[in-house]
Amino acid sequence: MAVPKRKMSRSNTRHRRAQWKAAVPQLTPCPCPRKEMVVPHRACAHCGLYKGRQVAERP
């Protein structure tokens, strides 16, 4: 197993960790008349449509 030879400085550690950022999820409008915004490649939570067909029960 790889083991570091030297301790990584606080500056380098923080510089590396500063690159980890959360990204806002991309949203697309659902094809139903309400045009509710949904995450791509997921069934709509409101109507249960995915790629124009019914895949889930309507709540």
C-alpha atoms as an extended CHARMM CRD file, in Angstrom:
* protein
*
        59  EXT
         1         1  MET       CA              0.0000000000        0.0000000000        0.0000000000  PROA      1               0.0000000000
         2         2  ALA       CA              1.2680000000        3.4900000000       -0.8200000000  PROA      2               0.0000000000
         3         3  VAL       CA              2.3080000000        5.5310000000        2.2000000000  PROA      3               0.0000000000
         4         4  PRO       CA              3.3550000000        9.2030000000        2.0440000000  PROA      4               0.0000000000
         5         5  LYS       CA              7.0220000000        9.7830000000        2.8640000000  PROA      5               0.0000000000
         6         6  ARG       CA              6.4790000000       13.3040000000        4.2210000000  PROA      6               0.0000000000
         7         7  LYS       CA              3.6620000000       15.0450000000        6.0620000000  PROA      7               0.0000000000
         8         8  MET       CA              1.5630000000       17.2180000000        3.7510000000  PROA      8               0.0000000000
         9         9  SER       CA              1.5560000000       20.8410000000        4.8870000000  PROA      9               0.0000000000
        10        10  ARG       CA             -1.6360000000       22.5740000000        6.0080000000  PROA      10              0.0000000000
        11        11  SER       CA             -1.3930000000       24.9440000000        3.0790000000  PROA      11              0.0000000000
        12        12  ASN       CA             -1.2080000000       22.1400000000        0.5290000000  PROA      12              0.0000000000
        13        13  THR       CA             -3.9930000000       20.1900000000        2.2280000000  PROA      13              0.0000000000
        14        14  ARG       CA             -6.3060000000       23.2060000000        2.2660000000  PROA      14              0.0000000000
        15        15  HSD       CA             -5.3970000000       24.1230000000       -1.3010000000  PROA      15              0.0000000000
        16        16  ARG       CA             -6.3840000000       20.6350000000       -2.4520000000  PROA      16              0.0000000000
        17        17  ARG       CA             -9.6180000000       20.5980000000       -0.4180000000  PROA      17              0.0000000000
        18        18  ALA       CA            -10.6250000000       24.0040000000       -1.7680000000  PROA      18              0.0000000000
        19        19  GLN       CA            -11.2150000000       22.4090000000       -5.1920000000  PROA      19              0.0000000000
        20        20  TRP       CA            -14.0850000000       20.2290000000       -3.8700000000  PROA      20              0.0000000000
        21        21  LYS       CA            -17.2200000000       22.1850000000       -4.7030000000  PROA      21              0.0000000000
        22        22  ALA       CA            -20.8620000000       21.2190000000       -4.8210000000  PROA      22              0.0000000000
        23        23  ALA       CA            -22.5110000000       21.6780000000       -8.2190000000  PROA      23              0.0000000000
        24        24  VAL       CA            -26.0980000000       22.7660000000       -8.7510000000  PROA      24              0.0000000000
        25        25  PRO       CA            -28.0160000000       19.9030000000      -10.4120000000  PROA      25              0.0000000000
        26        26  GLN       CA            -29.1080000000       20.5320000000      -13.9860000000  PROA      26              0.0000000000
        27        27  LEU       CA            -32.8950000000       20.6190000000      -14.3700000000  PROA      27              0.0000000000
        28        28  THR       CA            -35.0670000000       20.1080000000      -17.4490000000  PROA      28              0.0000000000
        29        29  PRO       CA            -38.7920000000       20.7110000000      -17.9040000000  PROA      29              0.0000000000
        30        30  CYS       CA            -41.0630000000       17.6610000000      -17.7370000000  PROA      30              0.0000000000
        31        31  PRO       CA            -43.0140000000       16.9460000000      -20.9750000000  PROA      31              0.0000000000
        32        32  CYS       CA            -46.3330000000       17.0840000000      -19.0650000000  PROA      32              0.0000000000
        33        33  PRO       CA            -48.4880000000       20.2470000000      -19.3150000000  PROA      33              0.0000000000
        34        34  ARG       CA            -47.2620000000       21.5390000000      -15.9240000000  PROA      34              0.0000000000
        35        35  LYS       CA            -43.6310000000       21.6790000000      -17.2070000000  PROA      35              0.0000000000
        36        36  GLU       CA            -42.3080000000       20.8870000000      -13.7310000000  PROA      36              0.0000000000
        37        37  MET       CA            -38.5090000000       20.9630000000      -13.4750000000  PROA      37              0.0000000000
        38        38  VAL       CA            -36.9300000000       17.5230000000      -12.9920000000  PROA      38              0.0000000000
        39        39  VAL       CA            -33.4120000000       16.0760000000      -12.9040000000  PROA      39              0.0000000000
        40        40  PRO       CA            -32.5170000000       14.5060000000      -16.2980000000  PROA      40              0.0000000000
        41        41  HSD       CA            -32.7760000000       10.7010000000      -16.6270000000  PROA      41              0.0000000000
        42        42  ARG       CA            -35.2720000000       10.4890000000      -13.7400000000  PROA      42              0.0000000000
        43        43  ALA       CA            -39.0210000000        9.9650000000      -13.7730000000  PROA      43              0.0000000000
        44        44  CYS       CA            -41.0780000000       13.0640000000      -12.9450000000  PROA      44              0.0000000000
        45        45  ALA       CA            -42.1990000000       12.9820000000       -9.2900000000  PROA      45              0.0000000000
        46        46  HSD       CA            -45.4560000000       14.7630000000      -10.1820000000  PROA      46              0.0000000000
        47        47  CYS       CA            -46.7810000000       12.7870000000      -13.1610000000  PROA      47              0.0000000000
        48        48  GLY       CA            -44.5220000000        9.6860000000      -13.3480000000  PROA      48              0.0000000000
        49        49  LEU       CA            -43.4580000000       10.2790000000      -16.9700000000  PROA      49              0.0000000000
        50        50  TYR       CA            -40.0380000000        9.2860000000      -18.3040000000  PROA      50              0.0000000000
        51        51  LYS       CA            -39.1480000000        9.8570000000      -21.9610000000  PROA      51              0.0000000000
        52        52  GLY       CA            -42.7970000000       10.5230000000      -22.7320000000  PROA      52              0.0000000000
        53        53  ARG       CA            -44.2200000000        7.2980000000      -21.2660000000  PROA      53              0.0000000000
        54        54  GLN       CA            -45.8090000000        6.4240000000      -17.9510000000  PROA      54              0.0000000000
        55        55  VAL       CA            -43.3570000000        4.4790000000      -15.7690000000  PROA      55              0.0000000000
        56        56  ALA       CA            -44.5620000000        5.2490000000      -12.2360000000  PROA      56              0.0000000000
        57        57  GLU       CA            -47.8880000000        5.5010000000      -10.4650000000  PROA      57              0.0000000000
        58        58  ARG       CA            -49.2940000000        8.9840000000      -10.0550000000  PROA      58              0.0000000000
        59        59  PRO       CA            -49.4240000000       10.0330000000       -6.3830000000  PROA      59              0.0000000000
